[in-house]
Amino acid sequence: MNDNILELTGITKIYSNGVVANRNVSVSFRKGEIHSVVGENGAGKSTLMKMIFGIEHPSVGKIVYKGKEVHFANSMEAIKNGIGMVHQHFMMIDDFTVAENIVLGMEPLKNKIFLNKKESVRITKELAQKYNFDMDVTLHVGRLAVSAKQKVEILKTLYRNAEVIILDEPTAVLTPQETEVLFDNLKHFKEMGHTILFISHKLNEVKAISDRITVMQNGESRGTYDNKDITIDQMTELMVGRKIIMSYDQFKEPTDKAVMAFKVENINLNKKGIEVLKHVSFGVRAGEILGIAGVQGNGQNELISGLVGLSRFNTGKWFIENKELTSLTIEQKRHSGLAYIPEDRMKDGIAQGASVAENLISSYYKREDINGKIFMNNKGINTLANRLIEMFSVKTKSSKSKIESLSGGNIQKVVVARETNTSPKILIAEQPTRGIDIGSEEFIHHELIKMRNKDVAILLVSADLNEVMEVSDRLIVMYEGEIVAHFDTVKGLTDKELGLYMLGAKRQDEESIRRALTC
């Protein structure tokens, strides 16, 4: 008997610009299983999921769902047929309640005309209880934590009777404790007969939750494996085509323990009566990486935005080697030794429409070796650009290619190459490997460590616990705009312990936290 609920046969997807996203992919998904699909960025896994969900359509091949070939015109058709998708970026209305968001577009009506709010609450409350989701459906979504918002997205798919649920990077912004709860929920869904398609780059989590695993590389399937038959190292090698080493020389004694290369004093920020940042103080020594851990939305973005000059605080001062930066312009901050790898490389990290070479010099285009007395020194620019392209293994046809023609990982390498080439005293790296492939991630981590070993002070902000624990020398944790913990070393620190501070369940005493500035 065939227990496959969904089968893809010979799927090829070619876009109008000639890019081949998938090539002859065949994979089946069984009813009542958790099936992970893994691969680097650009491996074709997201495109494959979009074709299942009706957002994209195969150029060649067929999709068979519940024994019948299907051709969904759009995602609404997929939803009506029992396929749901929870996107990495949530799609909800913050001013609506949980119940209103869940039933949106399929609201129960009174007398076939009026919205029945009472019935909406009753139905969604019963739905949440059925799937072991403990939540108040009358709360406004804007008040919910990230993990609770994710539950709302999942309940939206279940309300629409989804038998197949696609989860795109569902643990990207969750603590270990929240991830455990999610995995318990997914196992419960599986027991109730739902099929879960789990897309993730966190291979340890893939191993923890999956029944079977499909590995993608360069748009092709490298095979489907029972979980017990494949290791994390084997998955990595299939994804990348070579072995990857993701453990690093974690700690180098800073050159001078007494001197802080970068110091932040008493930062406060109030927005519309809400305290976003509260008395934030810390320091980073030359030759060390200080990591900031925390669930997204706890003030990290606002802190970095103010430090680099993109926004303002209500109070506070910050210094590079005792030179105050507080009131300086962005250009002056850069001349003082500040470099910045922004969270959103496409919005804040590059100039789209400009060439790779132009992006590689955009932070220091006034330098004498590339800026002539009248015209830019094109020879000098190209020499510098080609040297950086080679040093950072940027895959591009030419330094004159448009920056947006590169893959996400290679665009990020351009940003890192540019910022490290400014001879900074402090480098602020905000989510430096978000959304890039594992090979580029490894490369960028090694570059950060190289800079640290050259006595650059590095402030690393990341929602990825693995990243901050693997690369940092010291750690601070932010919760609701405050520093709630400081760790002199990451040795012996577990992700679960760190997760308790990130959730606000634990907090160190004020004296321990104060050492983040003075140690």
HUTA-V995455 format. One record per residue. N is the residue number from 0. RES is the residue in one letter. PHI is phi as a letter, one per 30 degrees, with the letter a starting at -180 (none if undefined). PSI is psi in degrees with one decimal (NA if undefined). BURIAL is # if it has 16 or more other ideal C-beta (glycine too) atoms within 10 Angstrom, else .. Layout:
BEGIN
n=<N,N>
res=<RES,RES>
phi=<PHI,PHI>
psi=<PSI,PSI>
burial=<BURIAL,BURIAL>
END
This chain:
BEGIN
n=<0,1,2,3,4,5,6,7,8,9,10,11,12,13,14,15,16,17,18,19,20,21,22,23,24,25,26,27,28,29,30,31,32,33,34,35,36,37,38,39,40,41,42,43,44,45,46,47,48,49,50,51,52,53,54,55,56,57,58,59,60,61,62,63,64,65,66,67,68,69,70,71,72,73,74,75,76,77,78,79,80,81,82,83,84,85,86,87,88,89,90,91,92,93,94,95,96,97,98,99,100,101,102,103,104,105,106,107,108,109,110,111,112,113,114,115,116,117,118,119,120,121,122,123,124,125,126,127,128,129,130,131,132,133,134,135,136,137,138,139,140,141,142,143,144,145,146,147,148,149,150,151,152,153,154,155,156,157,158,159,160,161,162,163,164,165,166,167,168,169,170,171,172,173,174,175,176,177,178,179,180,181,182,183,184,185,186,187,188,189,190,191,192,193,194,195,196,197,198,199,200,201,202,203,204,205,206,207,208,209,210,211,212,213,214,215,216,217,218,219,220,221,222,223,224,225,226,227,228,229,230,231,232,233,234,235,236,237,238,239,240,241,242,243,244,245,246,247,248,249,250,251,252,253,254,255,256,257,258,259,260,261,262,263,264,265,266,267,268,269,270,271,272,273,274,275,276,277,278,279,280,281,282,283,284,285,286,287,288,289,290,291,292,293,294,295,296,297,298,299,300,301,302,303,304,305,306,307,308,309,310,311,312,313,314,315,316,317,318,319,320,321,322,323,324,325,326,327,328,329,330,331,332,333,334,335,336,337,338,339,340,341,342,343,344,345,346,347,348,349,350,351,352,353,354,355,356,357,358,359,360,361,362,363,364,365,366,367,368,369,370,371,372,373,374,375,376,377,378,379,380,381,382,383,384,385,386,387,388,389,390,391,392,393,394,395,396,397,398,399,400,401,402,403,404,405,406,407,408,409,410,411,412,413,414,415,416,417,418,419,420,421,422,423,424,425,426,427,428,429,430,431,432,433,434,435,436,437,438,439,440,441,442,443,444,445,446,447,448,449,450,451,452,453,454,455,456,457,458,459,460,461,462,463,464,465,466,467,468,469,470,471,472,473,474,475,476,477,478,479,480,481,482,483,484,485,486,487,488,489,490,491,492,493,494,495,496,497,498,499,500,501,502,503,504,505,506,507,508,509,510,511,512,513,514,515,516,517,518>
res=<M,N,D,N,I,L,E,L,T,G,I,T,K,I,Y,S,N,G,V,V,A,N,R,N,V,S,V,S,F,R,K,G,E,I,H,S,V,V,G,E,N,G,A,G,K,S,T,L,M,K,M,I,F,G,I,E,H,P,S,V,G,K,I,V,Y,K,G,K,E,V,H,F,A,N,S,M,E,A,I,K,N,G,I,G,M,V,H,Q,H,F,M,M,I,D,D,F,T,V,A,E,N,I,V,L,G,M,E,P,L,K,N,K,I,F,L,N,K,K,E,S,V,R,I,T,K,E,L,A,Q,K,Y,N,F,D,M,D,V,T,L,H,V,G,R,L,A,V,S,A,K,Q,K,V,E,I,L,K,T,L,Y,R,N,A,E,V,I,I,L,D,E,P,T,A,V,L,T,P,Q,E,T,E,V,L,F,D,N,L,K,H,F,K,E,M,G,H,T,I,L,F,I,S,H,K,L,N,E,V,K,A,I,S,D,R,I,T,V,M,Q,N,G,E,S,R,G,T,Y,D,N,K,D,I,T,I,D,Q,M,T,E,L,M,V,G,R,K,I,I,M,S,Y,D,Q,F,K,E,P,T,D,K,A,V,M,A,F,K,V,E,N,I,N,L,N,K,K,G,I,E,V,L,K,H,V,S,F,G,V,R,A,G,E,I,L,G,I,A,G,V,Q,G,N,G,Q,N,E,L,I,S,G,L,V,G,L,S,R,F,N,T,G,K,W,F,I,E,N,K,E,L,T,S,L,T,I,E,Q,K,R,H,S,G,L,A,Y,I,P,E,D,R,M,K,D,G,I,A,Q,G,A,S,V,A,E,N,L,I,S,S,Y,Y,K,R,E,D,I,N,G,K,I,F,M,N,N,K,G,I,N,T,L,A,N,R,L,I,E,M,F,S,V,K,T,K,S,S,K,S,K,I,E,S,L,S,G,G,N,I,Q,K,V,V,V,A,R,E,T,N,T,S,P,K,I,L,I,A,E,Q,P,T,R,G,I,D,I,G,S,E,E,F,I,H,H,E,L,I,K,M,R,N,K,D,V,A,I,L,L,V,S,A,D,L,N,E,V,M,E,V,S,D,R,L,I,V,M,Y,E,G,E,I,V,A,H,F,D,T,V,K,G,L,T,D,K,E,L,G,L,Y,M,L,G,A,K,R,Q,D,E,E,S,I,R,R,A,L,T,C>
phi=<none,d,c,d,d,b,b,c,b,h,d,b,b,c,d,d,d,j,d,c,d,b,b,h,c,b,a,b,b,d,d,i,b,c,c,c,b,b,l,d,e,i,d,j,d,d,d,e,d,d,d,d,d,i,d,c,b,d,d,b,j,b,c,c,b,h,i,b,d,b,b,d,d,a,d,d,d,d,d,d,c,j,c,b,b,c,d,d,c,d,b,b,c,d,d,c,d,e,d,d,d,d,c,e,i,b,d,d,c,c,h,i,b,c,d,c,d,d,d,e,d,d,d,d,d,d,d,d,d,e,c,i,c,d,a,d,d,c,d,d,d,d,c,d,d,e,d,d,d,d,d,d,d,d,d,d,d,d,d,c,i,d,c,c,c,c,c,c,h,d,c,e,c,c,d,e,d,d,d,e,d,e,d,d,d,d,d,d,e,e,d,d,j,d,c,c,c,c,c,a,c,c,d,d,d,e,d,d,c,d,d,b,b,c,c,c,b,h,i,c,d,c,j,c,b,d,e,d,c,b,c,d,d,d,d,e,d,d,d,c,j,a,d,c,c,c,c,b,d,d,b,b,d,e,e,b,d,d,c,c,d,b,b,b,b,h,d,b,b,b,b,h,i,c,d,d,b,b,h,d,b,a,b,b,d,d,i,b,c,c,c,c,c,l,d,e,j,c,j,d,d,d,d,d,e,d,d,d,j,d,a,b,c,d,b,k,b,b,b,c,h,i,c,d,c,e,c,d,d,e,d,d,d,d,d,d,j,c,b,b,c,d,d,c,d,d,d,c,c,b,c,d,j,d,d,e,d,d,d,d,c,d,d,b,d,d,d,d,d,b,b,d,d,b,c,d,d,d,d,d,d,d,d,d,d,d,d,d,e,d,d,c,h,d,d,a,d,a,d,d,d,d,e,d,d,d,d,e,d,d,d,d,d,d,d,d,e,d,d,d,d,c,h,d,c,b,c,c,c,c,h,d,b,d,i,c,d,d,d,d,d,e,d,d,e,d,d,d,d,e,d,e,d,c,i,d,d,b,c,c,c,a,d,c,e,e,d,d,d,d,c,d,c,b,b,b,c,c,b,h,i,b,d,c,a,b,b,d,b,c,d,i,d,c,d,d,d,d,e,d,d,d,d,i,d,b,a,d,d,d,d,d,d,d,d,e,c,c,d>
psi=<134.0,116.0,15.7,128.1,-24.1,130.3,131.7,128.6,121.3,37.8,123.2,135.2,116.3,122.6,165.6,-24.3,5.5,-4.5,128.3,110.0,-36.3,144.2,109.2,51.8,127.3,125.1,147.3,151.0,127.8,151.2,132.4,36.4,158.5,112.4,114.6,143.9,118.8,156.7,162.2,168.2,133.4,4.7,-14.9,1.1,-41.1,-40.6,-40.7,-45.4,-38.5,-32.7,-37.0,-38.0,0.2,4.2,-38.2,166.8,138.1,144.1,-37.0,149.6,176.3,152.6,122.9,122.9,121.6,41.5,-1.8,138.8,134.7,152.1,78.6,126.6,-29.3,-179.8,-29.0,-38.3,-39.6,-43.3,-44.4,-25.6,5.0,22.1,124.8,156.2,128.8,109.9,157.7,-37.5,116.2,149.3,81.2,166.0,112.6,-31.0,-5.6,156.1,169.6,-48.5,-43.4,-37.9,-39.5,-42.4,-2.3,124.9,-14.4,42.7,141.0,139.9,152.9,123.7,29.4,12.6,-51.5,145.2,128.7,89.0,-38.4,-42.0,-35.7,-44.0,-44.3,-47.2,-46.8,-32.6,-44.4,-38.9,-45.8,-41.4,-39.8,-37.6,19.4,34.2,110.4,99.8,152.0,110.2,-4.7,-5.1,149.8,138.3,-33.6,-18.4,-5.0,152.0,164.2,-43.9,-35.2,-36.6,-37.4,-39.5,-38.5,-43.4,-40.4,-42.2,-31.2,-42.1,-38.4,-34.6,-30.4,19.1,41.2,126.9,-30.0,124.5,120.4,124.1,116.4,109.1,57.0,-17.0,9.6,-32.7,22.0,149.9,166.6,-38.5,-42.4,-34.9,-41.7,-43.1,-44.1,-45.0,-37.2,-41.4,-43.4,-39.3,-36.6,-43.1,-43.8,-43.8,-26.9,4.3,0.8,150.3,127.1,124.3,111.5,113.5,122.5,154.1,-2.4,94.7,-28.5,-34.8,-37.1,-43.5,-34.0,-27.5,-19.7,148.8,-46.3,159.8,128.9,130.3,130.1,144.0,127.3,42.7,-1.6,155.5,133.4,13.5,158.8,132.7,143.7,142.8,-42.5,-15.8,3.9,137.8,167.9,-41.7,-40.5,-40.4,-46.3,-44.3,-37.2,-37.5,-43.4,-26.9,5.8,169.1,142.0,135.0,112.6,25.0,139.6,162.9,101.3,-31.3,129.8,128.3,122.1,153.0,-45.2,106.3,-29.0,-20.8,125.9,122.0,-29.8,129.3,135.0,129.3,117.9,55.6,129.7,140.9,126.7,124.7,117.1,42.0,-0.8,129.3,105.2,-38.1,134.0,107.2,49.3,120.0,136.1,171.1,154.5,126.8,155.1,133.4,28.6,158.8,116.4,120.1,142.8,115.5,152.8,149.9,140.9,143.0,12.4,25.6,-6.5,-45.6,-44.4,-37.1,-50.8,-40.5,-42.1,-39.9,-35.6,-4.9,11.8,-15.8,-179.8,152.0,165.5,-44.1,164.6,158.7,153.3,150.7,148.0,116.5,49.4,3.6,121.6,133.5,-8.9,-50.0,9.3,155.8,168.2,-42.4,-41.7,-38.0,-42.7,-44.0,-23.0,-8.0,17.2,130.2,155.2,123.6,106.8,160.2,-44.5,96.9,-33.4,-35.0,-44.0,-14.0,-21.9,165.6,102.4,143.1,-20.6,165.1,169.2,-46.5,-44.5,-37.3,-30.7,-19.7,1.0,-21.7,-14.3,39.3,-11.4,-0.9,144.7,-33.3,-12.9,-6.8,105.6,-179.6,-32.8,-51.8,159.6,146.5,88.2,-35.6,-45.2,-39.6,-47.7,-37.8,-47.0,-45.9,-44.8,-34.3,-43.7,-37.9,-41.6,-44.9,-39.4,9.2,45.1,123.2,106.4,150.3,-35.9,158.3,-16.2,-4.4,148.9,138.4,-35.6,-7.4,-10.2,159.6,165.1,-42.3,-38.9,-33.5,-42.6,-36.2,-37.4,-44.7,-46.4,-42.3,-44.5,-48.5,-34.8,-17.4,6.9,5.0,56.5,158.1,-32.6,128.9,121.9,114.4,109.0,113.1,55.6,-18.0,16.6,131.4,20.1,165.0,163.9,-30.8,-44.6,-35.2,-47.1,-44.7,-47.3,-39.0,-43.1,-35.6,-40.9,-42.0,-37.8,-43.6,-43.8,-42.7,-12.9,17.0,24.3,139.0,131.9,127.5,112.9,118.5,122.0,140.4,-7.3,107.3,-40.0,-41.9,-51.6,-31.8,-29.5,-31.1,-26.4,152.3,-44.4,164.7,141.2,153.9,133.4,137.2,124.9,44.8,4.9,156.0,117.4,-7.3,150.3,132.0,123.1,-27.7,154.7,-5.5,128.7,-7.4,131.1,155.8,-31.0,-40.0,-43.6,-39.0,-34.1,-39.7,-38.4,-30.8,-6.7,7.7,-22.5,155.5,135.6,163.9,161.6,-35.0,-42.0,-40.7,-38.0,-25.4,-18.2,-29.3,-37.1,-14.5,NA>
burial=<.,.,.,#,#,#,#,#,.,.,#,#,#,.,.,.,.,.,.,.,#,#,#,.,#,.,#,#,#,#,#,#,#,#,#,#,#,#,#,#,#,#,#,#,#,#,#,#,#,#,#,#,#,#,.,#,.,#,.,.,#,.,#,#,#,.,.,.,.,#,.,#,.,.,.,.,.,#,#,.,#,#,#,#,#,#,.,.,.,#,.,#,.,.,.,#,#,#,#,#,#,#,#,.,.,.,#,.,.,.,.,.,.,.,.,.,#,.,.,#,#,.,#,#,#,.,#,#,.,.,#,.,#,.,#,.,#,.,.,.,#,.,.,#,.,#,#,#,#,#,#,#,#,#,#,#,#,#,#,#,.,#,#,#,#,#,#,#,#,#,#,#,#,#,#,#,#,#,#,.,#,#,#,.,#,#,.,.,#,#,.,.,.,#,#,#,#,#,#,#,#,#,#,.,#,#,#,.,#,#,#,#,#,#,#,#,#,.,#,#,#,#,.,#,#,.,#,.,.,#,.,.,.,.,#,#,#,#,#,#,.,.,.,.,.,.,.,.,.,.,.,.,.,#,.,.,.,.,.,#,#,#,#,#,#,.,#,.,#,.,.,.,.,.,.,#,#,.,#,#,#,#,#,#,#,#,#,#,#,#,#,#,#,#,#,.,.,#,#,#,#,#,#,#,#,#,#,#,#,.,.,.,#,.,.,#,.,#,#,#,.,.,.,.,#,#,.,#,.,.,.,.,#,#,.,#,#,#,#,#,#,#,#,.,#,.,.,.,#,#,.,.,.,.,#,#,#,#,#,#,#,#,#,#,.,.,.,.,.,#,#,.,.,.,.,.,#,.,.,#,#,#,.,#,#,#,.,#,#,.,.,#,.,#,.,#,.,.,#,.,.,.,#,.,.,#,#,#,#,#,#,#,#,#,#,#,#,#,#,#,#,#,.,#,#,#,#,#,#,#,#,#,#,#,#,#,#,#,#,#,#,#,#,#,#,.,#,#,#,.,#,#,.,.,#,#,#,#,#,#,#,#,#,#,#,.,#,#,#,#,#,#,#,#,#,#,#,#,#,#,#,#,#,#,#,#,#,.,.,#,.,.,#,.,#,.,.,#,#,#,#,#,#,.,.,.,#,#,.,.,.,.,#,.,.,#,#,.,.>
END
